[in-house]
Amino acid sequence: MKLIGNKICIRDLRFSDLDDYYEYGKDPSVGPFAGWKPFPSKDIASRVLHGQIMSKETYAIAIKETDMLIGSISLYHTALRKYNRAMSLGFSLSSAYWNQGIMTEAVRLMIQYAFEHTDCLVLEVGHHRDNYRCKRVAEKCGFNYDGTLCSYKKLYDGSIVDACFYSMTKEEYERMKKYE
Ligand SMILES: CC(C)(COP(=O)(O)OP(=O)(O)OC[C@H]1O[C@@H](n2cnc3c(N)ncnc32)[C@H](O)[C@@H]1OP(=O)(O)O)[C@@H](O)C(=O)NCCC(=O)NCCS
């Protein structure tokens, strides 16, 4: 899979991404906001990367010009919604690249991919209640707020988080596209 945007491309993850994958994944300002523990070692990063390559649900976000991995984005069947044609998006980006519109671009590319190249009819985004950056990305991409689940999850550090959920249906996507 390869999706090309203005600044980035979204492509399959590779074992050769390991150095860049470890570099952004060990940063304590990234993983915890998405619910995962920063990688304590390159060996752990390698195991997680291997699992993600095998799962075929997670893709690399890479700089278009250099192909260097700077983040990842996943498209997967959501555990929250029981409808088998609902899918969820999860993502994270190296903090060196925040606030440049990169994840908004990545999410828009994945919305188009999900609705135009898979059988997805409902797309979901969720974030921890205090993740204002992710909230903005969901809003900018046109998702509708569905609600907040209290005590959604216990994280690796024992903290319990509330989570806010958003959705977009294929009809909404098609309507939005007409007015772009
Ligand atoms: C969330 C994340 C993916 C956003 O990526 P990004 O490329 O910086 O996102 P964008 O630049 O497209 O948009 C960020 C928006 O958040 C806003 N923002 C940044 N810090 C903020 C804050 N503290 N409070 C409110 N809004 C904030 C930015 O101003 C921008 O909005 P704007 O375009 O209206 O100005 C990135 O911060 C990240 O990887 N965080 C750690 C992991 C994570 O949270 N993953 C998501 C799990 S749901």
Ligand as a Chemical Component Dictionary entry (heavy atoms), coordinates in Angstrom:
data_LIG
# 
_chem_comp.id                   LIG 
_chem_comp.type                 NON-POLYMER 
_chem_comp.pdbx_formal_charge   0 
_chem_comp.three_letter_code    LIG 
# 
loop_
_chem_comp_atom.comp_id 
_chem_comp_atom.atom_id 
_chem_comp_atom.alt_atom_id 
_chem_comp_atom.type_symbol 
_chem_comp_atom.charge 
_chem_comp_atom.model_Cartn_x 
_chem_comp_atom.model_Cartn_y 
_chem_comp_atom.model_Cartn_z 
_chem_comp_atom.pdbx_ordinal 
LIG C1  C1  C 0 -1.782 13.806 18.265 1  
LIG C2  C2  C 0 -0.729 13.911 17.192 2  
LIG C3  C3  C 0 -0.810 12.698 16.290 3  
LIG C4  C4  C 0 -1.005 15.177 16.361 4  
LIG O1  O1  O 0 -0.119 15.229 15.256 5  
LIG P1  P1  P 0 0.232  16.605 14.536 6  
LIG O2  O2  O 0 0.855  16.299 13.223 7  
LIG O3  O3  O 0 0.970  17.483 15.459 8  
LIG O4  O4  O 0 -1.235 17.189 14.291 9  
LIG P2  P2  P 0 -1.612 18.458 13.418 10 
LIG O5  O5  O 0 -0.433 19.361 13.286 11 
LIG O6  O6  O 0 -2.253 17.958 12.173 12 
LIG O7  O7  O 0 -2.716 19.146 14.322 13 
LIG C5  C5  C 0 -2.455 19.432 15.692 14 
LIG C6  C6  C 0 -3.461 20.435 16.215 15 
LIG O8  O8  O 0 -3.430 20.412 17.651 16 
LIG C7  C7  C 0 -3.275 21.754 18.120 17 
LIG N1  N1  N 0 -2.607 21.682 19.421 18 
LIG C8  C8  C 0 -1.305 21.446 19.676 19 
LIG N2  N2  N 0 -1.094 21.448 21.001 20 
LIG C9  C9  C 0 -2.304 21.669 21.587 21 
LIG C10 C10 C 0 -2.738 21.787 22.941 22 
LIG N3  N3  N 0 -1.901 21.644 23.961 23 
LIG N4  N4  N 0 -4.055 22.034 23.164 24 
LIG C11 C11 C 0 -4.927 22.173 22.137 25 
LIG N5  N5  N 0 -4.565 22.051 20.818 26 
LIG C12 C12 C 0 -3.271 21.819 20.569 27 
LIG C13 C13 C 0 -2.447 22.413 17.050 28 
LIG O9  O9  O 0 -2.513 23.822 17.167 29 
LIG C14 C14 C 0 -3.133 21.861 15.793 30 
LIG O10 O10 O 0 -4.377 22.485 15.549 31 
LIG P3  P3  P 0 -4.550 23.732 14.517 32 
LIG O11 O11 O 0 -4.120 23.211 13.170 33 
LIG O12 O12 O 0 -5.976 24.082 14.605 34 
LIG O13 O13 O 0 -3.621 24.817 14.994 35 
LIG C15 C15 C 0 0.701  14.027 17.786 36 
LIG O14 O14 O 0 0.711  15.099 18.708 37 
LIG C16 C16 C 0 1.142  12.746 18.520 38 
LIG O15 O15 O 0 1.663  11.822 17.922 39 
LIG N6  N6  N 0 0.939  12.724 19.847 40 
LIG C17 C17 C 0 1.345  11.569 20.673 41 
LIG C18 C18 C 0 0.572  10.294 20.335 42 
LIG C19 C19 C 0 -0.919 10.529 20.246 43 
LIG O16 O16 O 0 -1.475 11.324 20.975 44 
LIG N7  N7  N 0 -1.572 9.817  19.308 45 
LIG C20 C20 C 0 -2.977 9.949  19.098 46 
LIG C21 C21 C 0 -3.710 9.005  19.945 47 
LIG S1  S1  S 0 -5.448 9.239  19.700 48 
# 
loop_
_chem_comp_bond.comp_id 
_chem_comp_bond.atom_id_1 
_chem_comp_bond.atom_id_2 
_chem_comp_bond.value_order 
_chem_comp_bond.pdbx_ordinal 
LIG C1  C2  SING 1  
LIG C2  C3  SING 2  
LIG C2  C4  SING 3  
LIG C2  C15 SING 4  
LIG C4  O1  SING 5  
LIG O1  P1  SING 6  
LIG P1  O2  DOUB 7  
LIG P1  O3  SING 8  
LIG P1  O4  SING 9  
LIG O4  P2  SING 10 
LIG P2  O5  DOUB 11 
LIG P2  O6  SING 12 
LIG P2  O7  SING 13 
LIG O7  C5  SING 14 
LIG C5  C6  SING 15 
LIG C6  O8  SING 16 
LIG C6  C14 SING 17 
LIG O8  C7  SING 18 
LIG C7  N1  SING 19 
LIG C7  C13 SING 20 
LIG N1  C8  SING 21 
LIG N1  C12 SING 22 
LIG C8  N2  DOUB 23 
LIG N2  C9  SING 24 
LIG C9  C10 SING 25 
LIG C9  C12 DOUB 26 
LIG C10 N3  SING 27 
LIG C10 N4  DOUB 28 
LIG N4  C11 SING 29 
LIG C11 N5  DOUB 30 
LIG N5  C12 SING 31 
LIG C13 O9  SING 32 
LIG C13 C14 SING 33 
LIG C14 O10 SING 34 
LIG O10 P3  SING 35 
LIG P3  O11 DOUB 36 
LIG P3  O12 SING 37 
LIG P3  O13 SING 38 
LIG C15 O14 SING 39 
LIG C15 C16 SING 40 
LIG C16 O15 DOUB 41 
LIG C16 N6  SING 42 
LIG N6  C17 SING 43 
LIG C17 C18 SING 44 
LIG C18 C19 SING 45 
LIG C19 O16 DOUB 46 
LIG C19 N7  SING 47 
LIG N7  C20 SING 48 
LIG C20 C21 SING 49 
LIG C21 S1  SING 50 
# 
